Amino acid sequence: MWLKQIAVTSLAVMGCHCTSARPAFEPARPPAVPLAVRSPYLNAWLQGGSGGVLPGSWPRFWTGHVLGWQGFVSVDGVTYNWLGAAPGPEPVNQTSLTYTSTQSIFTFDVAGKVTMTVNFLSPVYPDDVARQSLQFSYISIKVMSADGKSHQVRTYMDVTGEWASGDINEIVNWETNTTNGIIYHKFFRKNQVEFGEAHEVASWGHWYLSTKAGKDIGPDTEVRNQFVKKSVLKNTKDTSYRAVQENWPVFALAHDLGNITKDGIVERVLTLGIIQDRVIQFAGQSGKLEPVPGLWSSYYPNETAAVVSFYHDYAHALDVSARLDEQIRRDSEAAAGREYALITTLAVRQTFGALQYAGTPAKPYIFLKEISSNSDIQTVDVIFPAYPIFLYLNATLGRFLLEPLFENQESGAYPNAYAEHDLGTFPIAKGYPAGDDEPMPLEECGNMIIMALAYAQRTGDNEYLAKHYKLLSQWAEFLVNDSLIPASQLSTDDFAGTLANQTNLAIKGIIGLKAMSQIAQLTNNKDVFGDVADRYLQEWKRFAINAKASPPHTTLSYGNSNSHGLLYNIYADKLLNLQFIDQAIYDMQSDFYLTVANEYAVPLDSRHNWTKSDWEMFAAAVAKPETRAMFISKLARWISDTTTDRAMTDLFDSVTGAYPANGPVFVARPVVGAVFSILALQEAPPY
């Protein structure tokens, strides 16, 4: 085995190689393929412009920023390209791509001689915060003889300094070391800016590329050309630290697999990721902005130990991931069929890839980045649609997400009577002492009450509700005053602008009051909210339903008989098993959706053809079987057909399947956790 650290090459040369035949995709061809997706900063994808083919295109950060990542394989002295767009060797023939909830598995035919399988594994540990707190992924390379003959095989993989800095003019430093049988390249931005970003890429932390024990460093073309020509690296070190774009330093590892015969499979494993000592700045109980350690640091004595532990944990990671993959596939198919499993499976890594684990075992936090829309941290109406996946996998994760919001507001640092929209811009959770956050008062009050109760119902943690009762009841009082006749304001679909008397927004607030009624009962407080909710619901039905329409349906806003919209907020009634909303309303909406469905979805409302996949799945979860099947089938077909080519968007045109014309482009957002809305209902507690 040989390894290598830095090399130079002009990444401006981005030639595209094409395979001879279209590969098979299972269960579908996704808009983009998750490669290493475990946190907001380890978030690498193979974009759709590649056609789902790994050799010939550069992997990309979720922003579209190029991440130099190159792979070669040498068979009997001839080198081929299996990853990336470096000029030179011909590409291997990709025969298939299979994605699961945690794995993207590519299979290649190398000149008819060798079958090569590469698995990009980003494990998800819903019940293990120690392991989930590490921002690392695995790359497994397996080879076997394809023609029954013996072949000499060597493999190569490198990454560039582009991973360490979003500013390619910044200098990167590096070092190579061996410990506990692991060799690693450590590279990092020389000018560390803690809690800073350049084009959304972290400006602090240390990146590691690791494998089992070799070593070489040099400029891109020198390192890559050395392997292409000789099938080995020279094990030299380049100590000319320089800017990312200056002779493009790369960090390379190569393995000599020896003679591969028909009798066995040979595997080599690499790991790639980032370590950051302190991961978030947070204004918590003190109300003052303070650094919060990465949760990983409570479980590992130092960063090298964490790197080594993650590497040696591969067998466990693969086993846990395979079991989780199978659980999600099995549960999804049992709940709503194979097309539903296709959807849920694609959403898992994307959702968890927006999370940063922080704090200590005594006080763990999960901070969420509102990726691509505006990078807010802990956005309440982004956590809310993502919440079903956490309720399905481990409801305690919901508490870790809500706790920073409760803590900041209970410190007295937020002056408004309603719930805060978010805590700032990732990774600085400073809150809004001036109360000048984006105003979604009804939206966020309803969301926080609903999520707090959903967590407590599934865990039995009524003490959590009691602990936060004062703030919860304050938000409920706001709903008493504001939910039945909503003032002109934003809802979570803020791209559509403000609107008065929003039907769907009003019902969220009313359900929030009914949820608060249960919270009062669970905490032995006087219930002053239940009767109000009951009265408001009767009034809402009078204001919201266009009974003269054929078929009847709710309107987008009170009195606007020509309007309509997805009434997705009634999902919370089923989620909490409140038995509050009339079944006739569910059935009415379910029948109506069938009459307004477009090619790929039901429009979000009558103002646009735009739709949101998260709210589609909320609506599907509480619809009749025929309507549920319609929602699922259209979304599954959209995944295969869409011309959007980045990490799965949640906002698209329901007619064309493309990004909305003249609208925002959302990618890689954690709101796709909403596709677990059907499975989350199966976890609903008895009333």
FIMARTOR-261096 format. One line per 8 residues: number of its first residue (from 1); their letters; for each residue x negated, y, z negated of C-alpha. Coordinates in Angstrom, 3 decimals, padded with zeros to 6 digits, always signed. Layout:
<recs>
NUM) a) X,Y,Z | ...;
</recs>
This chain:
<recs>
1) mwlkqiav) +000.000,+000.000,+000.000 | -001.164,+003.497,+000.804 | +000.233,+006.833,-000.289 | -000.278,+010.387,+000.617 | +000.475,+013.798,-000.673 | +000.195,+016.763,+001.665 | +000.015,+017.225,+005.361 | +000.611,+019.932,+007.874;
9) tslavmgc) +002.753,+020.151,+010.962 | +004.927,+022.693,+012.616 | +008.451,+021.717,+011.697 | +009.627,+024.124,+014.358 | +009.335,+021.240,+016.792 | +012.621,+019.470,+016.222 | +013.049,+017.150,+019.136 | +016.012,+014.798,+019.087;
17) hctsarpa) +015.655,+011.108,+019.850 | +018.723,+009.110,+020.742 | +019.384,+005.437,+020.162 | +020.465,+003.167,+022.966 | +023.916,+002.358,+021.594 | +026.379,+003.871,+019.178 | +025.995,+002.216,+015.783 | +028.857,+000.588,+013.915;
25) feparppa) +030.277,+002.552,+010.982 | +031.873,+001.054,+007.890 | +034.361,+002.074,+006.600 | +034.221,+005.150,+008.897 | +031.920,+007.731,+010.454 | +031.811,+010.466,+007.814 | +031.461,+014.178,+008.675 | +028.060,+014.040,+006.952;
33) vplavrsp) +026.235,+011.195,+005.230 | +025.110,+011.647,+001.607 | +021.431,+010.715,+001.305 | +020.164,+012.018,-002.055 | +023.107,+013.659,-003.829 | +022.973,+013.808,-007.627 | +023.053,+017.470,-008.665 | +023.458,+020.964,-007.199;
41) ylnawlqg) +019.710,+020.992,-006.411 | +019.249,+017.368,-005.348 | +021.865,+017.531,-002.615 | +020.585,+016.213,+000.723 | +022.751,+015.149,+003.669 | +022.502,+013.814,+007.196 | +024.785,+016.241,+009.015 | +027.350,+015.234,+011.574;
49) gsggvlpg) +025.475,+016.679,+014.523 | +023.252,+013.635,+014.212 | +026.146,+011.389,+015.170 | +025.476,+009.507,+011.961 | +022.106,+008.375,+013.325 | +019.200,+008.773,+010.913 | +016.184,+009.060,+013.261 | +016.137,+012.240,+015.344;
57) swprfwtg) +017.557,+014.858,+012.966 | +016.233,+016.575,+009.866 | +018.201,+015.964,+006.687 | +019.696,+019.129,+005.265 | +020.427,+020.719,+001.927 | +024.144,+021.378,+001.455 | +023.584,+024.950,+002.753 | +022.203,+023.644,+006.049;
65) hvlgwqgf) +018.616,+024.477,+004.977 | +016.201,+021.977,+006.573 | +014.677,+019.456,+004.194 | +011.604,+017.996,+005.867 | +011.974,+014.259,+005.305 | +010.222,+011.902,+007.691 | +009.953,+008.133,+007.935 | +007.924,+005.850,+010.206;
73) vsvdgvty) +007.588,+002.097,+010.499 | +004.682,+000.308,+012.182 | +005.287,-003.140,+013.633 | +002.275,-004.966,+015.050 | +000.430,-001.659,+015.355 | +003.178,+000.253,+017.178 | +004.855,+003.058,+015.211 | +008.535,+004.000,+015.371;
81) nwlgaapg) +010.629,+006.751,+013.785 | +013.367,+005.719,+011.317 | +013.997,+009.085,+009.595 | +013.592,+012.733,+010.581 | +012.795,+014.693,+013.721 | +009.000,+014.792,+013.868 | +007.762,+014.592,+017.466 | +005.981,+011.483,+018.629;
89) pepvnqts) +007.109,+007.912,+018.056 | +010.256,+006.552,+019.629 | +013.203,+006.028,+017.317 | +014.270,+002.683,+016.030 | +017.678,+001.503,+017.201 | +020.213,+002.128,+014.437 | +022.782,-000.656,+014.550 | +025.013,+000.302,+011.633;
97) ltytstqs) +025.799,+002.652,+008.774 | +027.807,+001.597,+005.756 | +028.725,+003.949,+002.955 | +029.996,+003.032,-000.496 | +030.709,+005.285,-003.461 | +027.004,+005.410,-004.390 | +025.083,+004.080,-001.384 | +024.416,+004.929,+002.264;
105) iftfdvag) +022.986,+001.863,+003.972 | +021.388,+002.120,+007.427 | +020.415,-000.955,+009.435 | +017.856,-000.742,+012.250 | +016.613,-003.023,+014.984 | +012.888,-002.342,+015.445 | +011.913,-003.399,+018.976 | +013.815,-006.669,+018.622;
113) kvtmtvnf) +011.106,-007.850,+016.243 | +012.134,-006.659,+012.794 | +015.415,-005.857,+011.086 | +014.989,-002.928,+008.721 | +017.557,-001.811,+006.141 | +017.263,+001.487,+004.274 | +019.519,+002.176,+001.320 | +019.876,+005.699,-000.054;
121) lspvypdd) +021.198,+005.073,-003.567 | +022.421,+007.936,-005.746 | +023.744,+006.107,-008.798 | +026.736,+007.403,-010.731 | +026.957,+006.549,-014.431 | +030.339,+007.700,-015.784 | +029.624,+006.153,-019.197 | +025.888,+006.831,-019.514;
129) varqslqf) +024.960,+010.497,-019.920 | +021.256,+009.707,-020.401 | +020.890,+008.096,-016.994 | +023.285,+010.506,-015.268 | +021.320,+013.493,-016.569 | +018.324,+012.650,-014.342 | +018.275,+014.428,-010.976 | +016.765,+011.518,-009.023;
137) syisikvm) +017.761,+009.162,-006.224 | +016.407,+005.878,-004.859 | +015.335,+004.913,-001.356 | +015.040,+001.165,-000.767 | +013.360,-000.150,+002.385 | +013.858,-003.818,+003.288 | +012.417,-005.629,+006.298 | +012.737,-009.119,+007.708;
145) sadgkshq) +011.757,-010.835,+010.929 | +014.473,-010.563,+013.578 | +013.027,-012.962,+016.159 | +011.732,-015.703,+013.878 | +008.113,-014.737,+014.474 | +005.556,-013.266,+012.085 | +004.950,-009.491,+012.321 | +002.617,-007.080,+010.570;
153) vrtymdvt) +004.746,-004.276,+009.084 | +003.833,-001.017,+007.398 | +006.209,+001.752,+006.333 | +005.783,+005.460,+005.716 | +007.878,+008.233,+004.188 | +007.132,+011.883,+003.421 | +008.843,+015.036,+002.208 | +007.766,+018.649,+002.709;
161) gewasgdi) +007.455,+021.690,+000.490 | +010.876,+022.796,+001.766 | +012.400,+020.798,-001.087 | +010.602,+022.953,-003.669 | +011.525,+026.396,-002.371 | +014.322,+027.994,-000.423 | +011.801,+030.706,+000.519 | +009.297,+029.179,+002.925;
169) neivnwet) +006.868,+032.041,+002.283 | +006.370,+030.879,-001.303 | +003.244,+028.903,-002.235 | +003.617,+025.328,-003.413 | +001.166,+023.471,-005.640 | +000.817,+019.733,-006.013 | -000.944,+016.885,-007.728 | -001.050,+013.103,-007.468;
177) nttngiiy) -001.254,+010.735,-010.418 | -000.755,+007.121,-011.381 | +000.831,+005.922,-014.617 | +002.458,+002.674,-015.755 | +002.044,+001.171,-012.312 | +003.755,+004.126,-010.606 | +002.052,+006.555,-008.273 | +003.725,+009.888,-007.795;
185) hkffrknq) +003.283,+013.133,-005.941 | +004.328,+016.100,-008.043 | +004.934,+019.320,-006.121 | +006.436,+022.608,-007.130 | +006.730,+026.282,-006.391 | +003.682,+028.090,-007.790 | +005.688,+031.181,-008.735 | +008.289,+029.611,-010.991;
193) vefgeahe) +011.409,+031.700,-011.549 | +013.408,+030.022,-014.286 | +017.148,+030.105,-013.591 | +016.398,+031.648,-010.196 | +017.395,+030.480,-006.738 | +016.307,+031.230,-003.181 | +019.092,+030.465,-000.725 | +020.715,+028.251,-003.402;
201) vaswghwy) +017.550,+026.137,-003.804 | +016.135,+026.093,-007.337 | +013.076,+028.310,-007.823 | +011.937,+026.374,-010.885 | +011.235,+022.757,-011.743 | +008.905,+019.981,-010.587 | +009.670,+017.660,-007.684 | +008.486,+014.042,-007.699;
209) lstkagkd) +008.114,+011.469,-004.933 | +007.224,+008.121,-006.465 | +006.662,+004.455,-005.740 | +004.631,+001.535,-007.013 | +000.908,+002.199,-007.138 | -002.015,+004.260,-003.247 | -002.707,+008.092,-002.182 | -003.443,+010.614,+000.523;
217) igpdtevr) -003.027,+014.330,+001.084 | -003.262,+016.569,+004.112 | -001.508,+018.760,+006.662 | +001.665,+017.512,+008.271 | +000.359,+016.671,+011.720 | -002.817,+015.213,+010.257 | -001.015,+012.978,+007.797 | +001.740,+011.939,+010.156;
225) nqfvkksv) -000.581,+011.490,+013.114 | -002.925,+009.436,+010.965 | -000.171,+006.939,+010.241 | +001.214,+007.013,+013.788 | -002.218,+006.191,+015.223 | -003.724,+003.982,+012.520 | -000.696,+002.698,+010.551 | -002.498,+003.645,+007.336;
233) lkntkdts) -003.301,+006.802,+005.386 | -006.834,+007.888,+004.532 | -006.170,+008.401,+000.803 | -007.673,+011.862,+000.917 | -006.521,+014.911,-001.003 | -005.817,+018.345,+000.372 | -006.390,+021.013,-002.281 | -005.534,+023.983,-000.086;
241) yravqenw) -002.395,+025.103,-001.879 | -000.352,+027.254,+000.463 | +003.020,+028.577,+001.518 | +005.697,+026.113,+002.582 | +005.471,+027.205,+006.223 | +001.661,+027.470,+006.316 | +000.510,+024.239,+007.947 | +003.620,+022.692,+006.393;
249) pvfalahd) +002.278,+020.680,+003.465 | +003.884,+017.247,+003.194 | +003.732,+014.562,+000.533 | +003.551,+011.051,+001.905 | +003.700,+007.438,+000.725 | +002.946,+004.382,+002.821 | +003.287,+000.671,+002.141 | +001.523,-002.268,+003.758;
257) lgnitkdg) +004.117,-005.046,+003.710 | +001.763,-007.592,+005.202 | +002.980,-010.255,+007.606 | +006.749,-010.503,+007.595 | +007.993,-013.961,+008.453 | +011.360,-015.545,+009.079 | +011.387,-016.960,+005.557 | +011.967,-013.868,+003.480;
265) ivervltl) +012.909,-010.229,+002.953 | +010.324,-007.739,+001.684 | +011.511,-004.655,-000.193 | +009.817,-001.456,-001.332 | +011.482,+001.237,-003.435 | +010.780,+004.969,-003.655 | +012.341,+007.661,-005.816 | +012.810,+011.368,-005.160;
273) giiqdrvi) +014.055,+014.097,-007.452 | +013.528,+017.175,-009.575 | +012.838,+017.685,-013.286 | +013.743,+020.942,-015.027 | +013.140,+021.449,-018.746 | +015.854,+024.047,-019.192 | +018.699,+023.909,-016.728 | +021.280,+026.571,-017.626;
281) qfagqsgk) +021.518,+029.944,-019.336 | +024.691,+030.023,-021.392 | +026.522,+032.483,-023.613 | +028.111,+030.034,-026.027 | +029.105,+030.264,-029.663 | +026.786,+033.184,-030.321 | +028.106,+035.114,-027.347 | +024.481,+035.738,-026.375;
289) lepvpglw) +022.808,+034.358,-023.267 | +020.456,+031.527,-024.267 | +018.659,+028.742,-022.368 | +020.075,+025.221,-022.587 | +017.807,+022.183,-022.167 | +018.469,+019.504,-019.629 | +020.261,+016.660,-021.398 | +017.593,+014.296,-020.084;
297) ssyypnet) +015.024,+015.787,-022.479 | +016.848,+014.296,-025.476 | +016.350,+010.782,-024.120 | +012.855,+010.867,-022.593 | +009.703,+012.183,-024.346 | +008.434,+014.065,-021.286 | +009.073,+014.428,-017.583 | +006.549,+011.782,-016.536;
305) aavvsfyh) +008.238,+009.264,-018.814 | +011.560,+010.168,-017.219 | +010.142,+009.640,-013.720 | +008.676,+006.266,-014.660 | +011.816,+005.147,-016.469 | +014.027,+006.020,-013.519 | +011.774,+004.108,-011.155 | +011.671,+000.970,-013.287;
313) dyahaldv) +015.452,+001.148,-013.755 | +016.149,+000.369,-010.110 | +017.497,-003.166,-010.603 | +019.878,-001.935,-013.291 | +020.915,+001.043,-011.165 | +021.660,-001.168,-008.175 | +023.701,-003.577,-010.292 | +025.750,-000.839,-011.993;
321) sarldeqi) +026.274,+000.955,-008.690 | +027.439,-002.183,-006.903 | +029.961,-002.865,-009.653 | +031.237,+000.718,-009.586 | +031.472,+000.632,-005.789 | +033.528,-002.541,-005.965 | +035.751,-001.206,-008.752 | +036.606,+001.928,-006.789;
329) rrdseaaa) +037.172,+000.015,-003.561 | +039.324,-002.616,-005.244 | +041.383,-000.174,-007.308 | +041.886,+002.155,-004.337 | +043.016,-000.597,-001.997 | +045.364,-002.006,-004.631 | +046.858,+001.442,-005.230 | +047.322,+002.661,-001.665;
337) greyalit) +045.509,+000.530,+000.896 | +042.232,+000.422,+002.783 | +042.509,+003.942,+004.201 | +042.789,+005.304,+000.681 | +039.610,+003.444,-000.281 | +037.854,+005.030,+002.712 | +038.705,+008.464,+001.268 | +037.912,+007.877,-002.410;
345) tlavrqtf) +034.631,+006.179,-001.584 | +033.324,+009.218,+000.283 | +034.205,+011.649,-002.516 | +032.257,+010.195,-005.464 | +028.703,+011.401,-004.845 | +029.935,+014.754,-003.571 | +031.858,+015.397,-006.800 | +029.074,+014.324,-009.158;
353) galqyagt) +026.541,+016.169,-007.001 | +027.957,+019.476,-008.256 | +027.306,+018.658,-011.927 | +024.413,+019.616,-014.176 | +024.122,+017.750,-017.487 | +022.787,+019.919,-020.310 | +022.566,+020.273,-024.068 | +021.892,+017.548,-026.626;
361) pakpyifl) +023.605,+014.274,-027.616 | +025.240,+016.155,-030.492 | +026.522,+018.855,-028.139 | +026.536,+017.700,-024.513 | +027.728,+019.939,-021.719 | +028.459,+019.384,-018.074 | +028.123,+022.562,-016.021 | +029.759,+022.594,-012.598;
369) keissnsd) +028.630,+024.613,-009.598 | +031.308,+025.856,-007.217 | +029.197,+024.827,-004.269 | +029.545,+026.786,-001.015 | +032.521,+029.003,-001.848 | +030.758,+031.444,-004.164 | +028.505,+029.417,-006.485 | +030.467,+030.326,-009.609;
377) iqtvdvif) +029.721,+028.230,-012.653 | +032.512,+026.415,-014.509 | +035.304,+027.696,-012.275 | +038.501,+026.535,-013.964 | +040.488,+026.102,-010.751 | +037.659,+024.052,-009.260 | +037.378,+021.794,-012.300 | +041.160,+021.301,-012.163;
385) paypifly) +041.337,+019.615,-008.723 | +038.195,+017.611,-009.505 | +039.657,+016.424,-012.813 | +041.391,+013.235,-011.556 | +038.079,+011.488,-010.843 | +036.926,+012.140,-014.397 | +040.209,+010.937,-015.885 | +039.907,+007.777,-013.813;
393) lnatlgrf) +036.253,+007.046,-014.583 | +035.799,+008.431,-018.118 | +038.073,+011.089,-019.583 | +035.379,+012.192,-022.045 | +033.599,+013.835,-019.127 | +036.531,+016.237,-019.045 | +035.714,+017.447,-022.540 | +032.080,+018.046,-021.585;
401) lleplfen) +033.324,+020.230,-018.714 | +035.880,+022.184,-020.741 | +033.706,+022.792,-023.786 | +031.597,+025.653,-022.324 | +034.793,+027.504,-021.403 | +036.308,+027.120,-024.862 | +033.036,+027.998,-026.561 | +032.448,+031.190,-024.603;
409) qesgaypn) +035.978,+032.502,-025.118 | +036.175,+031.500,-028.774 | +032.987,+033.465,-029.423 | +035.016,+036.617,-028.848 | +032.920,+037.552,-025.823 | +035.907,+037.576,-023.447 | +038.442,+040.361,-024.061 | +041.459,+039.240,-022.018;
417) ayaehdlg) +044.410,+037.358,-023.499 | +044.503,+034.910,-020.606 | +042.019,+032.191,-019.667 | +038.708,+033.073,-018.059 | +038.311,+032.212,-014.387 | +034.657,+031.105,-014.594 | +031.461,+031.783,-016.567 | +029.290,+033.589,-014.014;
425) tfpiakgy) +027.107,+032.531,-011.115 | +025.255,+029.225,-011.339 | +022.941,+028.647,-013.207 | +023.648,+031.658,-015.457 | +026.806,+031.179,-017.533 | +026.935,+034.662,-019.011 | +030.704,+034.969,-019.128 | +032.520,+038.281,-018.658;
433) pagddepm) +032.310,+040.496,-021.758 | +033.958,+043.272,-019.742 | +036.803,+040.983,-018.682 | +036.020,+041.592,-015.021 | +036.109,+038.023,-013.725 | +038.258,+037.151,-010.695 | +041.797,+037.517,-012.069 | +043.854,+034.320,-011.873;
441) pleecgnm) +045.605,+034.602,-015.222 | +048.587,+032.306,-014.699 | +046.566,+029.787,-012.718 | +043.809,+029.347,-015.293 | +046.029,+029.373,-018.395 | +048.087,+026.557,-016.926 | +045.003,+024.645,-015.815 | +043.258,+024.800,-019.187;
449) iimalaya) +046.309,+023.657,-021.163 | +047.043,+020.812,-018.743 | +043.432,+019.590,-018.698 | +043.038,+019.760,-022.478 | +046.157,+017.656,-022.991 | +045.191,+015.166,-020.265 | +041.847,+014.605,-021.985 | +043.434,+014.162,-025.417;
457) qrtgdney) +046.137,+011.795,-024.144 | +043.589,+009.439,-022.646 | +041.136,+009.487,-025.538 | +043.412,+009.963,-028.532 | +041.299,+012.969,-029.528 | +044.013,+015.140,-031.023 | +041.394,+016.784,-033.220 | +040.089,+018.446,-030.067;
465) lakhykll) +043.489,+020.004,-029.495 | +043.656,+021.139,-033.115 | +040.169,+022.630,-032.891 | +041.189,+024.783,-029.931 | +044.851,+025.299,-030.815 | +044.533,+029.011,-031.495 | +043.208,+029.723,-028.013 | +045.539,+027.246,-026.316;
473) sqwaeflv) +048.575,+028.828,-027.976 | +047.315,+032.287,-026.984 | +047.264,+031.175,-023.358 | +050.706,+029.627,-023.750 | +052.087,+032.915,-025.042 | +050.763,+034.498,-021.857 | +052.676,+031.882,-019.881 | +055.836,+032.655,-021.788;
481) ndslipas) +055.555,+036.224,-020.593 | +054.281,+035.632,-017.070 | +055.117,+032.215,-015.631 | +058.778,+032.370,-014.629 | +058.506,+035.558,-012.546 | +054.829,+035.737,-011.532 | +053.463,+039.165,-010.752 | +051.527,+039.711,-007.544;
489) qlstddfa) +048.287,+037.828,-008.181 | +045.862,+035.257,-006.871 | +046.347,+031.547,-007.180 | +043.577,+028.997,-006.744 | +044.006,+029.411,-002.974 | +042.523,+032.881,-003.244 | +041.452,+032.927,+000.411 | +045.158,+033.424,+001.210;
497) gtlanqtn) +045.315,+036.628,-000.851 | +047.672,+037.822,-003.575 | +051.390,+037.167,-003.526 | +054.225,+037.893,-005.951 | +056.734,+035.284,-007.159 | +054.709,+032.298,-005.971 | +056.890,+029.225,-006.359 | +054.045,+026.760,-006.792;
505) laikgiig) +052.153,+029.004,-009.197 | +055.243,+029.529,-011.336 | +055.854,+025.805,-011.763 | +052.260,+025.320,-012.924 | +052.836,+027.830,-015.702 | +056.154,+026.241,-016.667 | +054.591,+022.766,-016.775 | +051.798,+024.323,-018.836;
513) lkamsqia) +054.413,+025.430,-021.385 | +055.884,+021.935,-021.524 | +052.380,+020.542,-022.016 | +051.821,+023.060,-024.808 | +054.985,+021.759,-026.438 | +053.391,+018.333,-026.652 | +050.113,+019.807,-027.910 | +052.011,+021.524,-030.727;
521) qltnnkdv) +053.637,+018.251,-031.695 | +050.364,+016.298,-031.553 | +048.670,+018.837,-033.839 | +051.556,+019.216,-036.304 | +052.240,+022.798,-035.276 | +055.670,+024.316,-034.787 | +056.837,+023.821,-031.223 | +058.029,+027.145,-029.872;
529) fgdvadry) +057.288,+026.314,-026.254 | +059.403,+023.309,-025.262 | +062.764,+025.071,-025.169 | +061.274,+027.953,-023.220 | +059.902,+025.523,-020.629 | +063.285,+023.800,-020.314 | +065.061,+027.104,-019.786 | +062.459,+028.334,-017.302;
537) lqewkrfa) +062.708,+025.159,-015.258 | +066.428,+025.648,-014.717 | +065.851,+029.250,-013.627 | +062.938,+028.217,-011.401 | +065.092,+025.733,-009.528 | +067.579,+028.495,-008.781 | +064.830,+030.847,-007.515 | +062.564,+028.358,-005.731;
545) inakaspp) +064.734,+025.940,-003.756 | +066.141,+026.709,-000.332 | +069.138,+024.389,-000.622 | +070.622,+025.545,+002.717 | +067.639,+024.438,+004.756 | +067.722,+021.144,+006.616 | +066.093,+019.388,+004.941 | +066.089,+021.435,+001.718;
553) httlsygn) +062.733,+022.384,+000.220 | +061.018,+024.841,-002.057 | +059.840,+028.150,-000.639 | +056.384,+029.683,-000.751 | +057.777,+032.583,-002.795 | +061.134,+033.273,-004.352 | +063.792,+034.365,-001.886 | +061.683,+033.870,+001.235;
561) snshglly) +063.899,+031.293,+002.911 | +061.720,+031.012,+006.025 | +058.649,+029.989,+004.042 | +057.373,+026.738,+002.601 | +054.276,+025.312,+000.977 | +052.800,+022.241,-000.653 | +054.323,+021.986,-004.116 | +051.194,+020.288,-005.433;
569) niyadkll) +051.411,+021.663,-008.951 | +054.226,+019.289,-009.911 | +051.512,+016.608,-009.949 | +050.626,+017.717,-013.493 | +054.050,+016.620,-014.729 | +053.345,+013.046,-013.605 | +049.729,+013.192,-014.770 | +050.828,+014.046,-018.305;
577) nlqfidqa) +053.908,+011.813,-018.093 | +056.053,+014.681,-019.349 | +059.180,+013.408,-017.550 | +060.039,+017.067,-017.093 | +060.530,+017.780,-013.381 | +063.667,+016.249,-011.836 | +062.906,+013.240,-009.673 | +065.208,+014.821,-007.089;
585) iydmqsdf) +062.628,+017.599,-006.603 | +059.855,+015.086,-005.946 | +062.070,+013.261,-003.454 | +063.225,+016.478,-001.771 | +059.660,+017.652,-001.170 | +058.575,+014.209,-000.070 | +061.247,+014.116,+002.621 | +060.446,+017.660,+003.723;
593) yltvaney) +056.708,+017.070,+004.187 | +057.415,+014.491,+006.872 | +059.143,+017.165,+008.958 | +056.286,+019.704,+008.924 | +053.242,+017.432,+009.201 | +050.699,+018.285,+011.895 | +048.075,+016.096,+013.540 | +045.804,+015.748,+010.504;
601) avpldsrh) +047.782,+017.107,+007.559 | +050.699,+019.063,+006.218 | +049.853,+022.783,+006.223 | +049.098,+024.311,+002.842 | +051.889,+026.814,+003.466 | +053.754,+028.568,+006.251 | +051.202,+031.384,+006.617 | +048.577,+029.217,+008.368;
609) nwtksdwe) +047.901,+025.823,+009.872 | +045.158,+025.535,+007.280 | +045.336,+022.811,+004.686 | +043.451,+021.666,+001.587 | +042.678,+017.979,+001.189 | +042.653,+018.215,-002.612 | +046.209,+019.546,-002.745 | +047.284,+017.119,-000.019;
617) mfaaavak) +046.300,+014.268,-002.297 | +048.019,+015.832,-005.310 | +051.196,+015.939,-003.209 | +050.641,+012.399,-001.913 | +050.250,+011.015,-005.416 | +053.807,+011.980,-006.385 | +055.496,+011.352,-003.031 | +057.648,+008.497,-001.788;
625) petramfi) +055.700,+005.529,-000.336 | +056.314,+006.559,+003.293 | +055.165,+010.124,+002.674 | +052.190,+009.021,+000.618 | +051.116,+006.734,+003.443 | +051.453,+009.635,+005.900 | +049.185,+011.907,+003.850 | +046.567,+009.186,+003.406;
633) sklarwis) +046.581,+008.002,+007.020 | +046.162,+011.518,+008.375 | +043.315,+012.374,+006.008 | +041.525,+009.090,+006.733 | +041.799,+009.730,+010.471 | +040.553,+013.283,+009.956 | +037.389,+011.949,+008.291 | +036.567,+009.955,+011.426;
641) dtttdram) +037.720,+012.549,+013.976 | +036.794,+015.940,+012.551 | +034.351,+018.202,+014.343 | +033.229,+019.615,+010.985 | +029.708,+018.342,+010.564 | +028.632,+019.058,+007.005 | +029.362,+017.538,+003.599 | +033.101,+016.921,+003.517;
649) tdlfdsvt) +035.097,+020.140,+003.579 | +038.338,+020.475,+001.638 | +039.682,+023.278,+003.870 | +040.447,+022.603,+007.525 | +042.916,+023.263,+010.322 | +045.720,+020.714,+010.132 | +046.158,+020.783,+013.936 | +042.577,+020.697,+015.227;
657) gaypangp) +040.779,+019.153,+012.256 | +038.108,+021.848,+012.597 | +037.055,+024.521,+010.145 | +039.777,+027.190,+009.923 | +039.417,+029.843,+012.626 | +038.335,+033.121,+011.039 | +038.529,+031.456,+007.644 | +036.016,+030.422,+004.991;
665) vfvarpvv) +033.767,+027.386,+005.468 | +033.806,+025.176,+002.382 | +031.369,+022.264,+002.162 | +030.152,+019.836,-000.510 | +032.622,+021.153,-003.076 | +033.480,+018.987,-006.092 | +037.207,+019.574,-005.602 | +037.233,+016.365,-003.546;
673) gavfsila) +037.504,+014.584,-006.890 | +041.211,+015.271,-006.335 | +041.438,+012.320,-003.965 | +041.463,+010.175,-007.118 | +044.839,+011.682,-008.045 | +046.671,+008.416,-007.332 | +044.272,+006.389,-009.462 | +044.399,+008.953,-012.264;
681) lqeappy) +048.172,+008.484,-012.488 | +047.650,+004.813,-013.203 | +045.767,+005.865,-016.315 | +048.601,+008.087,-017.534 | +049.618,+007.340,-021.136 | +053.164,+006.513,-022.233 | +055.188,+009.521,-023.276;
</recs>
